[in-house]
Amino acid sequence: MRRTIGIVALVCIVASFCFADADEDSKKNEIKRARKELLQLQTERKKNRLETDKDQKNFKAYTTRTAERFAMIKNETDSINGQITVQKSRNDSLAALVNSANARIRQYEMSQETLRKKLLVTCDQLTIHLKDLPPMVRQNLVASAALLKNELRNKSVGNVEAFNRIQQIMARAEETTGSIQVSQESSPVAEIRGMVYRLRIGAFFEAVVNLKGEECAVWYASDSTGWRTIEDPSIAGEILKAANIREGKTMPSFVNLPLVADKMKGGEQ
């Protein structure tokens, strides 16, 4: 019995020593693990401190750059605002010049419109005077005046050009006063049929005579029809003779031409 108890006690003592050794190893392992964790923690804290310092430096540099950028932007903004002020002043000056130019343009347009109306009146007056010319010359001149008047109404011709064309029409009308014209064509007088000679002298005389020299008519501006027939073969012969002289078919000589008396059928030499 005592032997058994001794064995049991021995076993317990051995077991206690085993457990003590086991606790000691566990503590050592725990200490190693704690030291390792502490070392890692110190390493991380150092790393974090370095990163924090770096972040602070970067933030400080960013703050400096941002402040410089803001200062530069402010200067640029002030410069732009100054330029805007200067440009606004220029625009105001330019607007004043444009308004002044527009006013002058409107005034010019009004003066041009007034001149255009005066040119229209001049065309009407010119047409009235042209109708007193002999038919051989007035037709083209009246047509030219009517065309010019229509273009002035439609504003398709400038005032300067219109003025020049009026001068040209007047010059052509003036040229007729010193010219003689002969043509052979269909009779413009209803009482005389067939082909006739038309003779115009200056701006005061025009007559027609048939090719046989038997019938004739003299233009007279104050007559309602413009033409007056003359029932006198001798006068018709004189008109035919004058036409032949003008065309070089007869030797030059004096010719008695009729001057029409107002409200008379027939004529006076």
C-alpha positions in Angstrom: 0.0 0.0 0.0 2.7 2.4 1.0 4.6 1.4 -2.1 1.6 2.2 -4.2 1.1 5.6 -2.6 4.8 6.3 -3.2 4.5 5.5 -6.8 1.4 7.7 -7.1 3.2 10.5 -5.4 6.2 10.1 -7.6 4.0 10.2 -10.7 2.3 13.4 -9.4 5.7 15.0 -8.7 6.9 14.0 -12.2 3.6 15.3 -13.7 3.9 18.6 -11.8 7.4 19.0 -13.2 6.2 18.2 -16.7 3.4 20.8 -16.3 5.8 23.4 -14.9 8.1 22.8 -17.9 5.1 23.1 -20.2 4.0 26.4 -18.6 7.6 27.8 -18.9 7.7 27.0 -22.6 4.3 28.5 -23.2 5.4 31.7 -21.4 8.5 31.9 -23.5 6.5 31.4 -26.7 4.1 34.1 -25.5 6.9 36.4 -24.7 8.5 35.8 -28.2 5.1 36.4 -29.8 4.6 39.6 -27.8 8.1 40.9 -28.7 7.4 40.1 -32.4 4.1 41.9 -32.3 5.7 44.8 -30.5 8.5 45.0 -33.0 5.9 44.9 -35.8 3.9 47.6 -34.1 7.0 49.8 -33.7 7.9 49.2 -37.4 4.4 50.2 -38.4 4.4 53.3 -36.1 7.7 54.3 -37.7 6.3 53.8 -41.1 3.2 55.7 -40.3 5.2 58.5 -38.9 7.3 58.7 -42.0 4.1 58.6 -44.2 2.6 61.3 -41.9 5.6 63.5 -42.3 5.6 62.9 -46.1 1.9 63.7 -46.2 2.4 66.9 -44.2 5.2 68.0 -46.5 3.0 67.2 -49.6 0.1 69.0 -48.1 2.3 72.0 -47.3 3.7 72.0 -50.8 0.1 71.7 -52.2 -1.1 74.5 -50.0 1.8 76.7 -51.2 1.1 75.8 -54.9 -2.6 76.4 -54.4 -2.0 79.8 -52.8 0.4 80.7 -55.7 -2.2 79.5 -58.2 -5.0 81.5 -56.5 -2.8 84.5 -56.5 -2.0 84.0 -60.2 -5.6 83.5 -61.0 -6.6 86.6 -59.1 -4.0 88.6 -61.0 -5.2 87.2 -64.3 -8.8 88.0 -63.3 -7.9 91.5 -62.4 -6.1 91.9 -65.7 -9.0 90.5 -67.6 -11.4 92.8 -65.7 -9.2 95.7 -66.6 -9.2 94.6 -70.3 -12.9 94.2 -70.2 -13.2 97.8 -68.9 -11.0 99.0 -71.6 -12.8 97.0 -74.2 -16.2 98.3 -72.9 -14.9 101.8 -73.3 -13.8 101.0 -76.9 -17.1 99.3 -77.6 -18.9 102.4 -76.4 -16.8 104.6 -78.6 -17.3 102.3 -81.5 -21.0 102.2 -80.9 -21.1 106.0 -80.9 -19.1 106.0 -84.2 -21.5 103.4 -85.7 -24.5 105.3 -84.6 -23.0 108.5 -86.1 -22.2 106.6 -89.3 -25.7 105.1 -89.4 -27.2 108.6 -89.0 -25.1 109.9 -91.8 -26.1 106.9 -94.0 -29.8 107.6 -93.2 -29.3 111.2 -94.0 -27.5 110.3 -97.3 -30.3 107.8 -98.2 -32.9 110.5 -97.5 -31.0 112.9 -99.7 -30.6 110.3 -102.4 -34.4 109.5 -102.2 -35.1 113.3 -102.5 -32.8 113.4 -105.5 -34.4 110.3 -107.0 -37.8 112.0 -106.8 -36.5 115.1 -108.5 -35.0 112.9 -111.3 -38.4 111.3 -111.7 -40.0 114.8 -112.1 -37.2 115.7 -114.5 -38.0 112.6 -116.6 -41.7 113.6 -116.8 -40.8 117.2 -117.8 -38.3 115.9 -120.3 -40.8 113.5 -121.8 -43.3 116.5 -122.3 -40.6 118.4 -124.2 -39.5 115.4 -126.2 -43.0 114.9 -127.5 -42.7 118.2 -129.4 -39.9 116.8 -131.5 -40.5 115.2 -134.9 -41.6 111.5 -134.7 -38.4 110.3 -136.4 -36.3 111.3 -133.4 -38.8 111.5 -130.5 -39.8 107.8 -130.5 -36.4 106.5 -129.3 -35.8 109.5 -127.0 -39.2 109.2 -125.3 -38.7 105.4 -124.9 -35.3 106.1 -123.3 -36.8 108.5 -120.9 -39.7 106.1 -120.1 -37.2 103.3 -119.5 -35.1 105.5 -117.2 -38.2 106.6 -115.3 -39.3 103.0 -114.7 -35.8 102.1 -113.5 -35.8 105.0 -111.1 -39.2 103.9 -109.7 -37.8 100.3 -109.2 -34.6 101.7 -107.8 -32.6 99.6 -110.2 -30.4 102.5 -111.3 -28.3 104.8 -109.3 -28.9 108.5 -109.2 -25.5 109.3 -110.7 -26.1 107.0 -113.7 -29.7 108.3 -114.1 -28.4 111.9 -114.1 -25.8 110.9 -116.8 -28.5 109.2 -118.9 -30.7 112.3 -118.7 -27.8 114.3 -120.0 -27.3 111.9 -122.8 -31.0 112.0 -123.8 -30.8 115.8 -123.8 -27.6 115.8 -125.8 -29.2 113.5 -128.4 -32.2 115.7 -128.6 -29.9 118.7 -129.0 -28.1 117.0 -131.8 -31.3 116.7 -133.8 -31.6 120.4 -134.1 -28.7 120.5 -136.6 -29.2 117.3 -138.5 -31.2 116.2 -141.6 -32.5 112.7 -141.8 -34.1 110.7 -144.7 -35.5 107.2 -144.6 -37.7 105.0 -146.8 -40.3 103.0 -144.9 -44.0 102.2 -144.5 -46.2 105.2 -144.3 -47.0 106.4 -140.7 -50.0 108.4 -142.1 -53.3 106.6 -142.6 -54.3 108.7 -145.6 -51.1 107.8 -147.4 -50.6 104.1 -148.2 -47.6 102.1 -149.1 -43.9 103.0 -149.0 -42.9 106.6 -148.4 -40.0 108.9 -148.0 -39.7 110.5 -144.6 -37.7 113.7 -144.4 -36.7 115.4 -141.2 -34.9 118.7 -140.9 -33.7 119.7 -137.4 -36.3 119.6 -134.7 -39.0 121.6 -136.4 -39.9 119.9 -139.7 -40.8 116.4 -140.8 -42.8 115.3 -143.8 -43.7 112.1 -145.7 -44.3 111.7 -149.4 -45.1 108.7 -151.5 -42.5 107.3 -153.9 -44.3 108.9 -156.9 -44.3 112.4 -155.3 -48.1 112.7 -155.5 -49.2 112.6 -151.9 -47.6 114.1 -148.8 -48.2 115.0 -145.2 -46.4 117.3 -142.8 -46.0 116.7 -139.1 -47.4 119.4 -136.9 -46.9 119.0 -133.1 -49.9 121.1 -132.0 -52.3 118.9 -134.0 -54.2 116.2 -132.2 -53.0 113.5 -134.7 -49.6 115.1 -135.3 -49.8 114.8 -139.1 -51.6 117.0 -141.7 -52.1 116.0 -145.2 -51.5 118.4 -148.0 -53.6 118.0 -151.2 -51.1 119.6 -153.5 -48.9 117.5 -155.9 -46.5 120.4 -156.4 -45.7 120.5 -152.7 -45.4 116.7 -152.7 -43.0 117.0 -155.6 -40.9 119.5 -153.7 -40.7 117.2 -150.6 -39.6 114.3 -152.9 -37.0 116.5 -154.5 -35.6 117.4 -151.1 -35.4 113.7 -150.1 -33.6 112.9 -153.4 -31.1 115.7 -152.9 -30.4 114.5 -149.4 -29.8 111.0 -150.7 -27.6 112.3 -153.5 -30.0 111.2 -156.3 -30.5 114.8 -157.5 -28.2 117.8 -157.9 -28.5 120.3 -155.0 -30.9 123.2 -155.5 -33.3 125.3 -153.5 -36.5 123.6 -152.5 -39.7 125.2 -151.3 -41.0 123.2 -148.2 -44.4 123.7 -146.7 -45.0 125.4 -143.4 -48.3 124.3 -141.9 -50.6 127.1 -140.7 -52.7 126.3 -137.6 -56.2 125.0 -138.3 -55.7 124.9 -142.0 -56.0 121.9 -144.3 -53.4 122.4 -146.9 -50.3 124.4 -146.6 -48.3 127.5 -147.2 -44.9 127.6 -148.8 
